[in-house]
């Protein structure tokens, strides 16, 4: 039998047969702060497991890129799953997948050829801490890992297919990447974007992954209920408006990244078009609409309502 010594790790073996769940969340509704903490720890543990046995700058930087965020998207996956009778052990891979995909987008977005940011989540960005080539590869690897993980979600094959297909759509040219391309084009456009154009851009760039996260639960359960789609769409836009507001009134130490960049670049934003107070009112209206969409679930959706309120009250 030929020796496997010296072969790349993915040729040597298939790794551990199964992720051992050491912590699950019961099916009760819990406060937002605790739920976000658990979601972050869950995603981190799943990523650590997926990269177990690998050494070097790529896996090290992958873990670095995933950690330190709000874990809002992972929380939305786990909480929407709970609302539809899917326990956290079954939903954990999808929660980790969306955090990997989000982290990849940030790593690439921070590169000098894109937004050229040196600070992310209060820490040096990946290309600053390592180098640009490493950052490109880390983003690529996180993107791949996201789809590996979502395919490990413990639901029926048809539901896994739907989760994977919709994630690809949300991440690609019809979603996040398309929105990012629109955003880059807007920086050199002859005319500033209109409000409708900004809404379309941000629903793709920021909203697509947030909406996917909110819809993960019903998709896992095979439920065609669309109330969480309304919630996710409103939450995504409210989140971006809050980011626009923080870019104007926040400070880098608290926000964890550079601020005042939109105005310096002459970019049209919700704040530049609606004014600061008008942008805040629009965000509040979106949060109200998001919470109203949850009436179908009664008091069991209280943590999701709390998340919507958090999105526009946060300082980072």
Protein Blocks (a to p, Z undefined) as FASTA:
>chain_A
ZZfehiafklmpgbjfbdcdfbdcdfbdcdfklmmmmmmmmmmmmmmmmmgoiacjklmm
mmmmmgopaolmmmmmmmmmmmnopafklmmmmmmmmmmmmmmmmmmmmpmklnopabeg
hiacfklmmmmklmmmmmmmmmmmmmmmmmmpccdfklmmmmmmmmmmmmmmmlmmmmmm
mmmmmmmgfbdcdfklmmmmmmmmmmmmmmmmmmmmmmmnopabfklmmmmmmmmmmmmm
mmmmmmmmmcfklnopaehklmmnopacfklmnojmlmmmmmmmmmmmmmmmmmmnmmml
mmmmmmmmmmmmpcZZ
